[in-house]
Amino acid sequence: MLRATIGSRTDRDVLTQLERAKDDLNILIQHVGSFVDWWGDMNTSLANLEEILPRVKVDGTNPFRTLAVKERWVKVYNDYVAYKREVRYHRRVRHDVLTKPTFTDQ
């Protein structure tokens, strides 16, 4: 069935499909790279926080120190929430694009 569909297309149509697939794969590579970069940044942020927490006494006696640590954890939390929102968006929006058949019967 697939052979008959591909065979009925002109060489130009097939080449266009391959170029689109290449472009889609390049976009996917960029997104995967961004994903890896984001998790690398999060790993660095968390490692940094884990390193300084034992040295910081967050008991309210030093409001500046307490606020600084809280702000860093809030940033980690907000970044994670933004990441989850972005993934949820792409699952909804890109699902239709990713599940469409490349070749259709004519």
C-alpha positions, 0 to 999 in steps of 0.5 A: 500500500505504501509503495503504491502511494509513493510510486504514484507521487512525482519525484519532486513531491517525494523530494519535498517530503524528504526536505520537510522531514529533514527540517522537522528533524532539525527542529527536533534536534534543537528542542532536544538540545534545549531540553538537555541544556535546561536540565543541565542548568537545573542540575547546576542550580540544585547542586549549588543550593545543596552545597550552600545549604549546610553552611547557611543557617536559615532560621530567621535570624538573618533575614537577608540570608533567609530571603536569598535562599528562599528566592533561589528555591522559588526560582528553581520552582518557577523554572520547573513549573514553566518547564512542565507547562511548556511540555504540556503545551507541546504534547497538546499542540504537537501531538496532532502534527506528529501523528499525521501520516506523511503520505496520504492515498490519492 
